[in-house]
Amino acid sequence: MELKKMPTEYLKQSILQCEDRLAWENYGLMRTEHRVREAMRDYQTELDKRKQTELDFK
């Protein structure tokens, strides 16, 4: 699923999952710390874009 199509709540949960994976060093399907950090950065960037868009409309 594309990041743009993901609900905001799903993005927040995905960031929490990445944080848990990093804390427990159990990377799951992502396999490496680098991939987990990259995914977490992508999720956070998308959330930041949405927050900026919300501010623009207010």
All heavy atoms as a GROMACS GRO file, in nm:
protein
  503
    1MET      N    1   0.085  -0.118   0.000
    1MET     CA    2   0.000   0.000   0.000
    1MET      C    3   0.089   0.125   0.000
    1MET      O    4   0.189   0.130   0.071
    1MET     CB    5  -0.090  -0.001   0.125
    1MET     CG    6  -0.180   0.118   0.134
    1MET     SD    7  -0.279   0.124   0.285
    1MET     CE    8  -0.401   0.002   0.250
    2GLU      N    9   0.052   0.222  -0.078
    2GLU     CA   10   0.127   0.347  -0.084
    2GLU      C   11   0.109   0.427   0.044
    2GLU      O   12   0.002   0.424   0.106
    2GLU     CB   13   0.078   0.431  -0.201
    2GLU     CG   14   0.112   0.376  -0.336
    2GLU     CD   15   0.065   0.468  -0.447
    2GLU    OE1   16   0.078   0.591  -0.432
    2GLU    OE2   17   0.014   0.415  -0.547
    3LEU      N   18   0.213   0.498   0.082
    3LEU     CA   19   0.206   0.578   0.204
    3LEU      C   20   0.096   0.682   0.196
    3LEU      O   21   0.030   0.711   0.296
    3LEU     CB   22   0.340   0.648   0.229
    3LEU     CG   23   0.457   0.557   0.268
    3LEU    CD1   24   0.584   0.640   0.280
    3LEU    CD2   25   0.429   0.483   0.394
    4LYS      N   26   0.073   0.740   0.079
    4LYS     CA   27  -0.029   0.844   0.064
    4LYS      C   28  -0.169   0.791   0.090
    4LYS      O   29  -0.258   0.865   0.130
    4LYS     CB   30  -0.022   0.904  -0.075
    4LYS     CG   31   0.104   0.982  -0.100
    4LYS     CD   32   0.109   1.035  -0.241
    4LYS     CE   33   0.240   1.108  -0.266
    4LYS     NZ   34   0.251   1.158  -0.402
    5LYS      N   35  -0.189   0.662   0.068
    5LYS     CA   36  -0.321   0.602   0.084
    5LYS      C   37  -0.344   0.546   0.224
    5LYS      O   38  -0.456   0.508   0.258
    5LYS     CB   39  -0.342   0.492  -0.019
    5LYS     CG   40  -0.344   0.545  -0.161
    5LYS     CD   41  -0.366   0.436  -0.260
    5LYS     CE   42  -0.367   0.490  -0.403
    5LYS     NZ   43  -0.384   0.383  -0.502
    6MET      N   44  -0.239   0.538   0.306
    6MET     CA   45  -0.252   0.482   0.440
    6MET      C   46  -0.322   0.580   0.533
    6MET      O   47  -0.294   0.701   0.528
    6MET     CB   48  -0.114   0.451   0.499
    6MET     CG   49  -0.044   0.336   0.438
    6MET     SD   50   0.112   0.310   0.524
    6MET     CE   51   0.175   0.173   0.433
    7PRO      N   52  -0.411   0.531   0.617
    7PRO     CA   53  -0.472   0.619   0.717
    7PRO      C   54  -0.367   0.670   0.815
    7PRO      O   55  -0.266   0.604   0.841
    7PRO     CB   56  -0.572   0.529   0.788
    7PRO     CG   57  -0.586   0.407   0.705
    7PRO     CD   58  -0.464   0.396   0.622
    8THR      N   59  -0.390   0.785   0.871
    8THR     CA   60  -0.296   0.845   0.966
    8THR      C   61  -0.269   0.754   1.084
    8THR      O   62  -0.155   0.738   1.128
    8THR     CB   63  -0.349   0.982   1.013
    8THR    OG1   64  -0.369   1.065   0.899
    8THR    CG2   65  -0.254   1.049   1.110
    9GLU      N   66  -0.374   0.691   1.135
    9GLU     CA   67  -0.358   0.602   1.251
    9GLU      C   68  -0.267   0.484   1.217
    9GLU      O   69  -0.186   0.441   1.299
    9GLU     CB   70  -0.495   0.551   1.298
    9GLU     CG   71  -0.490   0.480   1.430
    9GLU     CD   72  -0.438   0.567   1.544
    9GLU    OE1   73  -0.466   0.688   1.545
    9GLU    OE2   74  -0.368   0.512   1.631
   10TYR      N   75  -0.278   0.432   1.096
   10TYR     CA   76  -0.193   0.321   1.053
   10TYR      C   77  -0.047   0.365   1.047
   10TYR      O   78   0.043   0.289   1.086
   10TYR     CB   79  -0.239   0.269   0.917
   10TYR     CG   80  -0.167   0.145   0.872
   10TYR    CD1   81  -0.206   0.020   0.919
   10TYR    CD2   82  -0.060   0.153   0.785
   10TYR    CE1   83  -0.140  -0.095   0.879
   10TYR    CE2   84   0.008   0.040   0.744
   10TYR     CZ   85  -0.032  -0.084   0.792
   10TYR     OH   86   0.035  -0.196   0.752
   11LEU      N   87  -0.021   0.486   1.002
   11LEU     CA   88   0.116   0.537   0.998
   11LEU      C   89   0.174   0.549   1.139
   11LEU      O   90   0.289   0.512   1.163
   11LEU     CB   91   0.120   0.673   0.928
   11LEU     CG   92   0.099   0.672   0.777
   11LEU    CD1   93   0.080   0.814   0.726
   11LEU    CD2   94   0.211   0.603   0.705
   12LYS      N   95   0.093   0.598   1.232
   12LYS     CA   96   0.138   0.611   1.370
   12LYS      C   97   0.170   0.474   1.430
   12LYS      O   98   0.272   0.456   1.498
   12LYS     CB   99   0.033   0.681   1.455
   12LYS     CG  100   0.017   0.827   1.422
   12LYS     CD  101  -0.092   0.890   1.504
   12LYS     CE  102  -0.114   1.036   1.467
   12LYS     NZ  103  -0.223   1.096   1.545
   13GLN      N  104   0.084   0.375   1.403
   13GLN     CA  105   0.108   0.239   1.453
   13GLN      C  106   0.233   0.179   1.390
   13GLN      O  107   0.309   0.108   1.456
   13GLN     CB  108  -0.014   0.150   1.425
   13GLN     CG  109  -0.135   0.183   1.508
   13GLN     CD  110  -0.110   0.164   1.656
   13GLN    OE1  111  -0.043   0.072   1.698
   13GLN    NE2  112  -0.165   0.255   1.736
   14SER      N  113   0.257   0.209   1.264
   14SER     CA  114   0.374   0.157   1.195
   14SER      C  115   0.503   0.213   1.255
   14SER      O  116   0.602   0.142   1.269
   14SER     CB  117   0.369   0.190   1.046
   14SER     OG  118   0.257   0.127   0.987
   15ILE      N  119   0.500   0.340   1.293
   15ILE     CA  120   0.616   0.400   1.358
   15ILE      C  121   0.642   0.333   1.492
   15ILE      O  122   0.757   0.301   1.526
   15ILE     CB  123   0.595   0.552   1.376
   15ILE    CG1  124   0.599   0.620   1.239
   15ILE    CG2  125   0.700   0.612   1.469
   15ILE    CD1  126   0.559   0.765   1.240
   16LEU      N  127   0.536   0.307   1.568
   16LEU     CA  128   0.552   0.238   1.696
   16LEU      C  129   0.608   0.097   1.676
   16LEU      O  130   0.692   0.051   1.754
   16LEU     CB  131   0.418   0.232   1.770
   16LEU     CG  132   0.365   0.364   1.823
   16LEU    CD1  133   0.226   0.346   1.882
   16LEU    CD2  134   0.461   0.423   1.924
   17GLN      N  135   0.564   0.028   1.573
   17GLN     CA  136   0.616  -0.105   1.544
   17GLN      C  137   0.764  -0.100   1.511
   17GLN      O  138   0.842  -0.184   1.556
   17GLN     CB  139   0.540  -0.169   1.428
   17GLN     CG  140   0.401  -0.214   1.464
   17GLN     CD  141   0.325  -0.269   1.344
   17GLN    OE1  142   0.364  -0.248   1.229
   17GLN    NE2  143   0.217  -0.339   1.371
   18CYS      N  144   0.804  -0.001   1.434
   18CYS     CA  145   0.946   0.015   1.401
   18CYS      C  146   1.028   0.041   1.528
   18CYS      O  147   1.138  -0.014   1.544
   18CYS     CB  148   0.966   0.128   1.301
   18CYS     SG  149   0.912   0.088   1.134
   19GLU      N  150   0.976   0.126   1.615
   19GLU     CA  151   1.047   0.154   1.741
   19GLU      C  152   1.062   0.028   1.824
   19GLU      O  153   1.167   0.004   1.883
   19GLU     CB  154   0.973   0.262   1.819
   19GLU     CG  155   0.983   0.398   1.756
   19GLU     CD  156   0.898   0.504   1.823
   19GLU    OE1  157   0.817   0.469   1.912
   19GLU    OE2  158   0.913   0.621   1.786
   20ASP      N  159   0.957  -0.055   1.829
   20ASP     CA  160   0.964  -0.181   1.902
   20ASP      C  161   1.067  -0.275   1.840
   20ASP      O  162   1.143  -0.341   1.911
   20ASP     CB  163   0.828  -0.251   1.905
   20ASP     CG  164   0.729  -0.183   1.999
   20ASP    OD1  165   0.773  -0.102   2.083
   20ASP    OD2  166   0.609  -0.211   1.986
   21ARG      N  167   1.069  -0.283   1.708
   21ARG     CA  168   1.166  -0.369   1.640
   21ARG      C  169   1.308  -0.326   1.672
   21ARG      O  170   1.396  -0.409   1.694
   21ARG     CB  171   1.142  -0.365   1.490
   21ARG     CG  172   1.021  -0.441   1.448
   21ARG     CD  173   0.998  -0.431   1.300
   21ARG     NE  174   0.887  -0.518   1.263
   21ARG     CZ  175   0.823  -0.513   1.149
   21ARG    NH1  176   0.861  -0.428   1.057
   21ARG    NH2  177   0.724  -0.595   1.125
   22LEU      N  178   1.332  -0.195   1.674
   22LEU     CA  179   1.466  -0.146   1.706
   22LEU      C  180   1.502  -0.174   1.852
   22LEU      O  181   1.615  -0.210   1.882
   22LEU     CB  182   1.475   0.004   1.676
   22LEU     CG  183   1.470   0.041   1.528
   22LEU    CD1  184   1.456   0.192   1.512
   22LEU    CD2  185   1.592  -0.010   1.454
   23ALA      N  186   1.406  -0.158   1.941
   23ALA     CA  187   1.432  -0.180   2.083
   23ALA      C  188   1.465  -0.327   2.112
   23ALA      O  189   1.553  -0.356   2.192
   23ALA     CB  190   1.311  -0.136   2.165
   24TRP      N  191   1.394  -0.418   2.048
   24TRP     CA  192   1.413  -0.561   2.074
   24TRP      C  193   1.511  -0.627   1.977
   24TRP      O  194   1.539  -0.745   1.990
   24TRP     CB  195   1.278  -0.633   2.067
   24TRP     CG  196   1.187  -0.594   2.178
   24TRP    CD1  197   1.086  -0.503   2.173
   24TRP    CD2  198   1.190  -0.640   2.312
   24TRP    NE1  199   1.026  -0.490   2.295
   24TRP    CE2  200   1.087  -0.574   2.383
   24TRP    CE3  201   1.270  -0.734   2.380
   24TRP    CZ2  202   1.064  -0.598   2.517
   24TRP    CZ3  203   1.246  -0.756   2.514
   24TRP    CH2  204   1.144  -0.688   2.581
   25GLU      N  205   1.560  -0.551   1.880
   25GLU     CA  206   1.652  -0.603   1.778
   25GLU      C  207   1.594  -0.726   1.708
   25GLU      O  208   1.664  -0.822   1.677
   25GLU     CB  209   1.789  -0.632   1.837
   25GLU     CG  210   1.860  -0.508   1.884
   25GLU     CD  211   1.997  -0.535   1.936
   25GLU    OE1  212   2.046  -0.650   1.929
   25GLU    OE2  213   2.058  -0.439   1.987
   26ASN      N  214   1.463  -0.723   1.688
   26ASN     CA  215   1.393  -0.828   1.614
   26ASN      C  216   1.330  -0.758   1.495
   26ASN      O  217   1.221  -0.702   1.504
   26ASN     CB  218   1.287  -0.895   1.702
   26ASN     CG  219   1.214  -1.003   1.628
   26ASN    OD1  220   1.254  -1.044   1.520
   26ASN    ND2  221   1.105  -1.050   1.687
   27TYR      N  222   1.398  -0.760   1.380
   27TYR     CA  223   1.359  -0.679   1.267
   27TYR      C  224   1.251  -0.742   1.180
   27TYR      O  225   1.199  -0.678   1.090
   27TYR     CB  226   1.482  -0.645   1.183
   27TYR     CG  227   1.592  -0.584   1.266
   27TYR    CD1  228   1.718  -0.640   1.270
   27TYR    CD2  229   1.568  -0.472   1.343
   27TYR    CE1  230   1.818  -0.585   1.347
   27TYR    CE2  231   1.667  -0.416   1.421
   27TYR     CZ  232   1.792  -0.473   1.423
   27TYR     OH  233   1.891  -0.418   1.500
   28GLY      N  234   1.216  -0.865   1.205
   28GLY     CA  235   1.109  -0.930   1.131
   28GLY      C  236   1.138  -0.938   0.983
   28GLY      O  237   1.250  -0.967   0.940
   29LEU      N  238   1.038  -0.910   0.902
   29LEU     CA  239   1.053  -0.919   0.757
   29LEU      C  240   1.148  -0.813   0.700
   29LEU      O  241   1.200  -0.830   0.590
   29LEU     CB  242   0.916  -0.904   0.688
   29LEU     CG  243   0.817  -1.017   0.715
   29LEU    CD1  244   0.682  -0.982   0.653
   29LEU    CD2  245   0.868  -1.148   0.660
   30MET      N  246   1.172  -0.707   0.774
   30MET     CA  247   1.261  -0.602   0.725
   30MET      C  248   1.408  -0.646   0.729
   30MET      O  249   1.491  -0.590   0.661
   30MET     CB  250   1.239  -0.473   0.802
   30MET     CG  251   1.106  -0.412   0.776
   30MET     SD  252   1.095  -0.251   0.852
   30MET     CE  253   0.922  -0.218   0.831
   31ARG      N  254   1.440  -0.740   0.814
   31ARG     CA  255   1.568  -0.810   0.823
   31ARG      C  256   1.687  -0.731   0.875
   31ARG      O  257   1.775  -0.788   0.934
   31ARG     CB  258   1.605  -0.874   0.690
   31ARG     CG  259   1.508  -0.980   0.650
   31ARG     CD  260   1.558  -1.053   0.530
   31ARG     NE  261   1.458  -1.151   0.491
   31ARG     CZ  262   1.444  -1.196   0.370
   31ARG    NH1  263   1.526  -1.159   0.276
   31ARG    NH2  264   1.349  -1.283   0.343
   32THR      N  265   1.693  -0.602   0.851
   32THR     CA  266   1.808  -0.525   0.899
   32THR      C  267   1.762  -0.397   0.967
   32THR      O  268   1.654  -0.344   0.940
   32THR     CB  269   1.904  -0.485   0.783
   32THR    OG1  270   1.835  -0.397   0.695
   32THR    CG2  271   1.954  -0.607   0.707
   33GLU      N  272   1.848  -0.346   1.053
   33GLU     CA  273   1.820  -0.222   1.123
   33GLU      C  274   1.805  -0.107   1.023
   33GLU      O  275   1.720  -0.020   1.040
   33GLU     CB  276   1.933  -0.191   1.221
   33GLU     CG  277   1.913  -0.064   1.298
   33GLU     CD  278   2.026  -0.034   1.394
   33GLU    OE1  279   2.114  -0.121   1.414
   33GLU    OE2  280   2.027   0.077   1.448
   34HIS      N  281   1.885  -0.108   0.919
   34HIS     CA  282   1.880  -0.002   0.818
   34HIS      C  283   1.741   0.007   0.754
   34HIS      O  284   1.686   0.116   0.738
   34HIS     CB  285   1.986  -0.027   0.710
   34HIS     CG  286   1.979   0.071   0.596
   34HIS    ND1  287   2.022   0.201   0.609
   34HIS    CD2  288   1.932   0.058   0.471
   34HIS    CE1  289   2.002   0.264   0.495
   34HIS    NE2  290   1.949   0.179   0.408
   35ARG      N  291   1.683  -0.107   0.719
   35ARG     CA  292   1.550  -0.107   0.656
   35ARG      C  293   1.443  -0.058   0.752
   35ARG      O  294   1.350   0.012   0.713
   35ARG     CB  295   1.514  -0.247   0.607
   35ARG     CG  296   1.590  -0.287   0.484
   35ARG     CD  297   1.540  -0.417   0.431
   35ARG     NE  298   1.612  -0.453   0.310
   35ARG     CZ  299   1.590  -0.564   0.244
   35ARG    NH1  300   1.500  -0.652   0.286
   35ARG    NH2  301   1.658  -0.591   0.134
   36VAL      N  302   1.455  -0.096   0.879
   36VAL     CA  303   1.358  -0.051   0.979
   36VAL      C  304   1.365   0.100   0.994
   36VAL      O  305   1.264   0.170   0.994
   36VAL     CB  306   1.381  -0.121   1.114
   36VAL    CG1  307   1.289  -0.064   1.221
   36VAL    CG2  308   1.359  -0.271   1.102
   37ARG      N  309   1.486   0.153   1.005
   37ARG     CA  310   1.504   0.298   1.020
   37ARG      C  311   1.456   0.373   0.896
   37ARG      O  312   1.395   0.480   0.906
   37ARG     CB  313   1.649   0.332   1.049
   37ARG     CG  314   1.693   0.288   1.186
   37ARG     CD  315   1.830   0.342   1.222
   37ARG     NE  316   1.876   0.292   1.350
   37ARG     CZ  317   1.836   0.340   1.468
   37ARG    NH1  318   1.750   0.440   1.472
   37ARG    NH2  319   1.880   0.289   1.580
   38GLU      N  320   1.480   0.317   0.780
   38GLU     CA  321   1.435   0.379   0.655
   38GLU      C  322   1.282   0.384   0.648
   38GLU      O  323   1.224   0.487   0.613
   38GLU     CB  324   1.491   0.301   0.536
   38GLU     CG  325   1.463   0.362   0.402
   38GLU     CD  326   1.527   0.283   0.291
   38GLU    OE1  327   1.649   0.262   0.297
   38GLU    OE2  328   1.453   0.240   0.200
   39ALA      N  329   1.218   0.274   0.684
   39ALA     CA  330   1.072   0.270   0.684
   39ALA      C  331   1.015   0.369   0.785
   39ALA      O  332   0.920   0.442   0.756
   39ALA     CB  333   1.023   0.129   0.715
   40MET      N  334   1.075   0.374   0.904
   40MET     CA  335   1.027   0.464   1.007
   40MET      C  336   1.041   0.609   0.961
   40MET      O  337   0.952   0.691   0.982
   40MET     CB  338   1.105   0.441   1.137
   40MET     CG  339   1.049   0.516   1.255
   40MET     SD  340   1.113   0.462   1.414
   40MET     CE  341   1.282   0.516   1.404
   41ARG      N  342   1.151   0.642   0.894
   41ARG     CA  343   1.171   0.776   0.841
   41ARG      C  344   1.065   0.810   0.735
   41ARG      O  345   1.010   0.920   0.734
   41ARG     CB  346   1.311   0.789   0.783
   41ARG     CG  347   1.344   0.929   0.735
   41ARG     CD  348   1.486   0.943   0.681
   41ARG     NE  349   1.507   0.853   0.568
   41ARG     CZ  350   1.596   0.753   0.566
   41ARG    NH1  351   1.673   0.730   0.669
   41ARG    NH2  352   1.608   0.678   0.458
   42ASP      N  353   1.034   0.713   0.649
   42ASP     CA  354   0.931   0.735   0.546
   42ASP      C  355   0.794   0.760   0.608
   42ASP      O  356   0.721   0.849   0.566
   42ASP     CB  357   0.925   0.615   0.451
   42ASP     CG  358   1.048   0.603   0.364
   42ASP    OD1  359   1.125   0.700   0.354
   42ASP    OD2  360   1.067   0.493   0.307
   43TYR      N  361   0.760   0.680   0.710
   43TYR     CA  362   0.631   0.698   0.778
   43TYR      C  363   0.625   0.836   0.843
   43TYR      O  364   0.524   0.906   0.834
   43TYR     CB  365   0.609   0.591   0.885
   43TYR     CG  366   0.600   0.450   0.833
   43TYR    CD1  367   0.658   0.345   0.904
   43TYR    CD2  368   0.533   0.420   0.716
   43TYR    CE1  369   0.649   0.214   0.859
   43TYR    CE2  370   0.524   0.289   0.670
   43TYR     CZ  371   0.582   0.187   0.741
   43TYR     OH  372   0.573   0.058   0.696
   44GLN      N  373   0.733   0.875   0.910
   44GLN     CA  374   0.735   1.003   0.979
   44GLN      C  375   0.728   1.120   0.880
   44GLN      O  376   0.658   1.218   0.904
   44GLN     CB  377   0.861   1.015   1.065
   44GLN     CG  378   0.858   1.136   1.156
   44GLN     CD  379   0.745   1.130   1.256
   44GLN    OE1  380   0.726   1.030   1.324
   44GLN    NE2  381   0.669   1.237   1.266
   45THR      N  382   0.795   1.107   0.768
   45THR     CA  383   0.791   1.211   0.666
   45THR      C  384   0.650   1.230   0.612
   45THR      O  385   0.602   1.343   0.596
   45THR     CB  386   0.887   1.176   0.549
   45THR    OG1  387   1.018   1.163   0.600
   45THR    CG2  388   0.884   1.282   0.441
   46GLU      N  389   0.580   1.120   0.588
   46GLU     CA  390   0.442   1.129   0.540
   46GLU      C  391   0.352   1.194   0.644
   46GLU      O  392   0.268   1.278   0.611
   46GLU     CB  393   0.390   0.990   0.504
   46GLU     CG  394   0.249   0.989   0.450
   46GLU     CD  395   0.229   1.065   0.320
   46GLU    OE1  396   0.326   1.078   0.242
   46GLU    OE2  397   0.118   1.114   0.296
   47LEU      N  398   0.370   1.159   0.771
   47LEU     CA  399   0.291   1.224   0.877
   47LEU      C  400   0.320   1.374   0.883
   47LEU      O  401   0.227   1.454   0.899
   47LEU     CB  402   0.322   1.160   1.013
   47LEU     CG  403   0.248   1.034   1.048
   47LEU    CD1  404   0.295   0.983   1.185
   47LEU    CD2  405   0.099   1.055   1.050
   48ASP      N  406   0.445   1.410   0.870
   48ASP     CA  407   0.482   1.552   0.873
   48ASP      C  408   0.418   1.627   0.756
   48ASP      O  409   0.372   1.740   0.772
   48ASP     CB  410   0.634   1.569   0.870
   48ASP     CG  411   0.700   1.522   0.998
   48ASP    OD1  412   0.629   1.507   1.100
   48ASP    OD2  413   0.823   1.500   0.996
   49LYS      N  414   0.415   1.566   0.639
   49LYS     CA  415   0.350   1.629   0.523
   49LYS      C  416   0.203   1.652   0.550
   49LYS      O  417   0.147   1.757   0.517
   49LYS     CB  418   0.364   1.540   0.400
   49LYS     CG  419   0.500   1.540   0.338
   49LYS     CD  420   0.499   1.450   0.216
   49LYS     CE  421   0.637   1.428   0.160
   49LYS     NZ  422   0.635   1.333   0.047
   50ARG      N  423   0.139   1.553   0.611
   50ARG     CA  424  -0.004   1.567   0.640
   50ARG      C  425  -0.030   1.676   0.742
   50ARG      O  426  -0.126   1.751   0.730
   50ARG     CB  427  -0.061   1.434   0.690
   50ARG     CG  428  -0.065   1.330   0.581
   50ARG     CD  429  -0.123   1.203   0.628
   50ARG     NE  430  -0.112   1.101   0.524
   50ARG     CZ  431  -0.165   0.982   0.533
   50ARG    NH1  432  -0.234   0.947   0.640
   50ARG    NH2  433  -0.149   0.895   0.436
   51LYS      N  434   0.055   1.686   0.842
   51LYS     CA  435   0.038   1.792   0.942
   51LYS      C  436   0.054   1.928   0.878
   51LYS      O  437  -0.020   2.021   0.909
   51LYS     CB  438   0.140   1.773   1.055
   51LYS     CG  439   0.109   1.658   1.144
   51LYS     CD  440   0.215   1.641   1.250
   51LYS     CE  441   0.191   1.515   1.331
   51LYS     NZ  442   0.301   1.490   1.425
   52GLN      N  443   0.151   1.943   0.789
   52GLN     CA  444   0.172   2.070   0.720
   52GLN      C  445   0.051   2.105   0.635
   52GLN      O  446   0.007   2.219   0.631
   52GLN     CB  447   0.298   2.064   0.633
   52GLN     CG  448   0.332   2.195   0.568
   52GLN     CD  449   0.360   2.305   0.669
   52GLN    OE1  450   0.426   2.281   0.768
   52GLN    NE2  451   0.306   2.423   0.646
   53THR      N  452  -0.005   2.006   0.567
   53THR     CA  453  -0.124   2.028   0.484
   53THR      C  454  -0.242   2.072   0.569
   53THR      O  455  -0.316   2.164   0.534
   53THR     CB  456  -0.160   1.900   0.406
   53THR    OG1  457  -0.048   1.860   0.328
   53THR    CG2  458  -0.278   1.923   0.315
   54GLU      N  459  -0.257   2.011   0.686
   54GLU     CA  460  -0.365   2.050   0.777
   54GLU      C  461  -0.349   2.194   0.822
   54GLU      O  462  -0.446   2.270   0.829
   54GLU     CB  463  -0.369   1.957   0.898
   54GLU     CG  464  -0.416   1.818   0.870
   54GLU     CD  465  -0.406   1.727   0.992
   54GLU    OE1  466  -0.382   1.779   1.103
   54GLU    OE2  467  -0.422   1.606   0.975
   55LEU      N  468  -0.227   2.234   0.851
   55LEU     CA  469  -0.202   2.372   0.894
   55LEU      C  470  -0.230   2.470   0.781
   55LEU      O  471  -0.276   2.582   0.806
   55LEU     CB  472  -0.057   2.387   0.941
   55LEU     CG  473  -0.023   2.316   1.071
   55LEU    CD1  474   0.128   2.331   1.100
   55LEU    CD2  475  -0.103   2.370   1.188
   56ASP      N  476  -0.201   2.433   0.658
   56ASP     CA  477  -0.225   2.521   0.544
   56ASP      C  478  -0.374   2.551   0.525
   56ASP      O  479  -0.409   2.660   0.482
   56ASP     CB  480  -0.170   2.459   0.415
   56ASP     CG  481  -0.018   2.460   0.412
   56ASP    OD1  482   0.043   2.532   0.493
   56ASP    OD2  483   0.039   2.386   0.330
   57PHE      N  484  -0.459   2.457   0.561
   57PHE     CA  485  -0.603   2.475   0.541
   57PHE      C  486  -0.669   2.548   0.657
   57PHE      O  487  -0.781   2.591   0.644
   57PHE     CB  488  -0.671   2.340   0.518
   57PHE     CG  489  -0.647   2.285   0.380
   57PHE    CD1  490  -0.566   2.174   0.361
   57PHE    CD2  491  -0.702   2.345   0.269
   57PHE    CE1  492  -0.543   2.124   0.234
   57PHE    CE2  493  -0.680   2.296   0.142
   57PHE     CZ  494  -0.600   2.185   0.124
   58LYS      N  495  -0.602   2.563   0.768
   58LYS     CA  496  -0.662   2.630   0.884
   58LYS      C  497  -0.643   2.778   0.879
   58LYS      O  498  -0.565   2.836   0.815
   58LYS     CB  499  -0.604   2.573   1.013
   58LYS     CG  500  -0.652   2.434   1.039
   58LYS     CD  501  -0.600   2.382   1.171
   58LYS     CE  502  -0.651   2.241   1.194
   58LYS     NZ  503  -0.608   2.187   1.318
   0.00000   0.00000   0.00000
